[in-house]
Amino acid sequence: MSLRHHALNTLLTPDPAAKAAQAQALQAECLSHPTLLDDAVCQERLALNAAQQAAMPGRPVRPHLVPAKQVPSRSPFTDEGRAALLHAICHIEFNAINLALDAVWRFDGMPTLFYQDWLRVASEEALHFTLLRQHLQAMGWDYGDFDAHDGLWTMCERTADDIVARMALVPRTLEARGLDATPLIQEKLNRAGDHAAVQILDIILRDEVGHVAVGNHWFHHLCRQRGLDAVTLYPQLVRQYEAPRLRPPFNEAARKAAGFTDEEMAFLLGVD
């Protein structure tokens, strides 16, 4: 069985701890046996049966998923509010594991490096999820104890048949929001005295710059390959797939480190 098959099986795994461990094991296997992602394997076509489709993605019964507007806002300056905030980030990281694994199994015919990139992303997202879950457990809570929303996976489903839209709207739009939000969250957590959580978010922010860079790289690669103008295409995809139009403030240093061009930053900032 190829690593892409294993990625699909891991995506379908409902237990969060098992999913995280399997994602990290896949990356280790990729590094030790790179031929499992050779050109012939990358060209194979994978398909879902009905049971797999119904179970996509694998996730636990909890957290209870609600519309984004129904997730209550809590103060990070109370113990429960801080736990709810960290739980929301933990849920994002869990979804991010699924997003990376979905990119690996779903899209055929990409260069080997594409699959290597997204297996690495899945492994790092698994680490982020594990660190946050362990911190929640140390606080007396666990993943699943608070309601969550499914915005990231919803966009994954919308772009299931369009790899260009997937690269444009998941890593470099929805996930890139974390580049902007994380320093603001860290400032609040520092004021709340949770320095351990701040250190975890340092790791996440460092890695997420690389994850967004992966999305930027493959979006621009596909645009060049297909003769598309990346700058003019992006707002068209935002409208077509009803992606959120991002609002400032932006972490411009992190976004530029992740590969956003001056022209792309000007669009985000609304500069003509």
C-alpha positions as CSV (number, residue, x, y, z in Angstrom):
1,M,0.0,0.0,0.0
2,S,1.4,3.4,-1.0
3,L,1.8,6.4,1.4
4,R,-1.1,8.0,-0.4
5,H,-3.4,5.1,0.5
6,H,-2.1,5.3,4.1
7,A,-2.8,9.1,4.1
8,L,-6.4,8.3,3.1
9,N,-6.7,5.7,5.9
10,T,-5.3,8.1,8.4
11,L,-7.8,10.8,7.2
12,L,-10.6,8.4,7.9
13,T,-9.3,7.5,11.4
14,P,-11.8,9.0,14.0
15,D,-9.6,8.8,17.1
16,P,-7.6,12.1,17.4
17,A,-4.6,10.6,19.2
18,A,-4.4,7.8,16.7
19,K,-4.7,10.1,13.7
20,A,-2.0,12.4,15.1
21,A,0.4,9.4,15.7
22,Q,-0.3,7.9,12.3
23,A,0.3,11.3,10.5
24,Q,3.7,11.6,12.2
25,A,4.5,8.0,11.3
26,L,3.6,8.6,7.7
27,Q,6.1,11.5,7.6
28,A,8.8,9.3,9.1
29,E,8.0,6.6,6.6
30,C,8.2,9.1,3.7
31,L,11.7,10.2,4.9
32,S,13.0,6.7,5.3
33,H,11.4,5.2,2.2
34,P,11.1,7.9,-0.4
35,T,10.4,5.5,-3.2
36,L,6.9,5.0,-1.7
37,L,6.2,8.4,-3.3
38,D,7.9,7.8,-6.7
39,D,6.4,9.1,-9.9
40,A,4.4,5.9,-10.6
41,V,2.8,5.9,-7.2
42,C,2.0,9.5,-7.4
43,Q,0.0,9.0,-10.6
44,E,-2.3,6.3,-9.1
45,R,-5.9,7.2,-8.9
46,L,-7.6,6.7,-5.5
47,A,-11.3,6.6,-5.0
48,L,-13.6,6.5,-2.1
49,N,-16.2,3.8,-1.6
50,A,-19.6,4.7,-0.1
51,A,-18.6,3.9,3.5
52,Q,-15.4,6.0,3.3
53,Q,-17.4,8.9,1.8
54,A,-19.8,8.8,4.7
55,A,-16.9,8.7,7.2
56,M,-15.0,11.6,5.7
57,P,-13.2,13.0,7.6
58,G,-12.7,10.6,10.5
59,R,-13.3,12.5,13.8
60,P,-14.6,11.8,17.3
61,V,-18.2,12.3,18.4
62,R,-17.1,15.4,20.3
63,P,-16.7,18.3,19.9
64,H,-20.2,19.1,19.0
65,L,-20.1,21.1,15.7
66,V,-22.2,24.2,15.4
67,P,-22.3,27.2,13.0
68,A,-19.4,29.6,13.6
69,K,-21.7,32.3,14.9
70,Q,-23.0,30.0,17.6
71,V,-19.5,29.3,19.1
72,P,-19.6,31.5,22.2
73,S,-16.9,34.1,22.8
74,R,-15.2,33.7,26.2
75,S,-12.7,35.9,28.0
76,P,-9.2,34.4,28.1
77,F,-8.8,36.0,31.5
78,T,-10.9,33.2,33.2
79,D,-9.7,29.6,33.4
80,E,-12.7,28.3,31.4
81,G,-12.5,31.1,28.9
82,R,-8.8,30.4,28.3
83,A,-9.5,26.7,27.9
84,A,-12.2,27.5,25.4
85,L,-9.8,29.7,23.4
86,L,-7.1,27.0,23.4
87,H,-9.7,24.4,22.5
88,A,-10.7,26.4,19.4
89,I,-7.0,26.5,18.3
90,C,-6.7,22.8,19.1
91,H,-9.7,22.1,16.8
92,I,-8.2,24.2,14.0
93,E,-5.0,22.1,14.3
94,F,-7.0,18.8,14.2
95,N,-8.8,20.0,11.1
96,A,-5.4,21.0,9.6
97,I,-4.2,17.4,9.9
98,N,-7.2,16.4,7.9
99,L,-6.7,19.1,5.3
100,A,-3.1,18.1,4.7
101,L,-3.9,14.4,4.4
102,D,-6.8,15.2,2.0
103,A,-4.4,17.0,-0.3
104,V,-2.1,14.0,-0.3
105,W,-4.6,11.4,-1.3
106,R,-7.1,13.4,-3.4
107,F,-5.0,15.1,-6.1
108,D,-3.4,12.8,-8.6
109,G,-0.6,13.6,-11.0
110,M,1.3,16.2,-8.9
111,P,5.1,16.2,-8.5
112,T,6.5,13.9,-5.8
113,L,7.5,17.1,-3.8
114,F,3.8,18.0,-3.5
115,Y,3.0,14.9,-1.6
116,Q,6.2,15.2,0.5
117,D,5.3,18.7,1.4
118,W,1.8,17.9,2.6
119,L,2.9,14.8,4.5
120,R,5.3,17.1,6.4
121,V,2.5,19.6,7.0
122,A,0.2,16.8,8.3
123,S,3.0,15.7,10.7
124,E,3.6,19.2,12.0
125,E,-0.1,19.9,12.5
126,A,-0.3,16.6,14.4
127,L,2.4,17.9,16.7
128,H,0.6,21.2,17.2
129,F,-2.7,19.3,18.0
130,T,-0.9,17.1,20.5
131,L,0.9,19.9,22.3
132,L,-2.4,21.9,22.7
133,R,-4.4,18.9,23.8
134,Q,-1.8,18.0,26.4
135,H,-1.9,21.6,27.7
136,L,-5.7,21.5,27.8
137,Q,-5.5,18.2,29.8
138,A,-3.1,19.8,32.2
139,M,-5.6,22.5,32.8
140,G,-8.4,20.0,33.5
141,W,-10.1,19.9,30.1
142,D,-9.8,17.9,26.9
143,Y,-10.4,18.1,23.2
144,G,-14.1,17.8,22.7
145,D,-15.2,19.6,25.9
146,F,-16.3,22.8,24.0
147,D,-18.4,23.3,20.9
148,A,-16.5,24.0,17.7
149,H,-17.3,25.0,14.1
150,D,-16.3,23.3,10.8
151,G,-15.3,26.2,8.6
152,L,-12.0,24.8,7.5
153,W,-13.4,21.5,6.4
154,T,-16.3,23.1,4.7
155,M,-13.9,25.0,2.4
156,C,-12.0,21.7,1.9
157,E,-15.2,20.1,0.6
158,R,-16.1,23.0,-1.7
159,T,-12.7,22.8,-3.4
160,A,-12.5,19.0,-3.6
161,D,-12.6,19.1,-7.4
162,D,-10.3,22.1,-7.9
163,I,-6.7,21.8,-6.8
164,V,-6.0,25.5,-7.7
165,A,-8.9,26.7,-5.6
166,R,-7.8,24.4,-2.8
167,M,-4.3,25.8,-2.7
168,A,-5.6,29.4,-3.0
169,L,-8.3,29.2,-0.4
170,V,-7.3,26.8,2.3
171,P,-3.6,27.2,3.2
172,R,-3.1,30.7,1.9
173,T,-6.5,32.1,2.9
174,L,-8.1,30.4,5.9
175,E,-4.9,29.0,7.5
176,A,-3.0,32.2,6.8
177,R,-5.4,33.9,9.1
178,G,-3.5,32.2,11.9
179,L,-0.4,34.2,10.9
180,D,-2.3,37.4,11.7
181,A,-4.2,36.2,14.8
182,T,-1.5,34.3,16.7
183,P,0.5,37.3,17.9
184,L,-2.7,38.9,19.2
185,I,-3.7,35.8,21.0
186,Q,-0.2,35.4,22.5
187,E,-0.4,38.9,23.9
188,K,-3.6,38.0,25.7
189,L,-2.3,34.7,27.0
190,N,0.8,36.5,28.3
191,R,-1.4,38.9,30.2
192,A,-3.3,36.0,31.5
193,G,-0.1,34.4,32.7
194,D,-0.2,31.3,30.5
195,H,3.4,31.4,29.3
196,A,3.4,27.7,28.4
197,A,0.6,28.3,25.9
198,V,2.5,31.2,24.5
199,Q,5.5,28.9,23.9
200,I,3.3,26.4,22.1
201,L,1.9,29.1,19.9
202,D,5.5,30.2,19.1
203,I,6.1,26.7,17.6
204,I,2.8,26.8,15.8
205,L,3.5,30.3,14.3
206,R,6.9,29.2,13.1
207,D,5.6,26.1,11.4
208,E,2.5,27.8,10.0
209,V,4.7,30.3,8.0
210,G,6.1,27.2,6.3
211,H,2.7,25.7,5.7
212,V,1.3,28.8,4.1
213,A,4.5,28.9,2.0
214,V,3.7,25.4,0.8
215,G,0.2,26.6,-0.3
216,N,1.7,29.7,-2.0
217,H,4.3,27.7,-3.8
218,W,1.8,25.2,-5.3
219,F,-0.8,27.8,-6.1
220,H,1.8,29.8,-8.1
221,H,3.2,26.6,-9.6
222,L,-0.2,25.6,-10.9
223,C,-1.0,29.1,-12.1
224,R,2.3,29.1,-14.1
225,Q,1.6,25.6,-15.4
226,R,-1.9,26.5,-16.6
227,G,-1.1,30.0,-17.9
228,L,-3.1,31.7,-15.2
229,D,-2.5,35.1,-13.6
230,A,-2.3,34.3,-9.9
231,V,-3.1,37.9,-8.7
232,T,-6.2,38.3,-10.8
233,L,-7.4,34.7,-10.3
234,Y,-7.4,34.9,-6.6
235,P,-10.3,37.3,-6.1
236,Q,-12.3,35.4,-8.7
237,L,-11.8,32.2,-6.6
238,V,-12.8,34.1,-3.4
239,R,-16.1,35.0,-5.0
240,Q,-16.7,31.7,-6.7
241,Y,-16.2,29.6,-3.6
242,E,-17.5,32.2,-1.1
243,A,-14.3,32.4,0.8
244,P,-14.0,35.2,3.4
245,R,-12.5,38.5,2.3
246,L,-9.7,38.9,4.9
247,R,-9.5,42.1,6.9
248,P,-6.5,43.8,8.5
249,P,-4.5,44.0,10.6
250,F,-2.2,41.6,8.8
251,N,1.1,40.1,10.0
252,E,2.9,41.4,7.0
253,A,6.3,40.1,8.0
254,A,5.0,36.6,8.5
255,R,3.0,36.7,5.3
256,K,6.0,37.9,3.2
257,A,8.1,35.2,4.8
258,A,5.4,32.7,3.7
259,G,5.7,34.0,0.1
260,F,3.1,36.6,-0.4
261,T,4.2,39.2,-2.9
262,D,3.9,42.9,-2.6
263,E,1.1,42.9,-5.2
264,E,-0.8,40.2,-3.2
265,M,-0.3,42.2,0.0
266,A,-1.6,45.3,-1.7
267,F,-4.8,43.4,-2.7
268,L,-5.3,42.3,0.9
269,L,-4.8,45.8,2.1
270,G,-7.2,47.2,-0.5
271,V,-4.4,49.3,-2.1
272,D,-5.0,50.0,-5.8
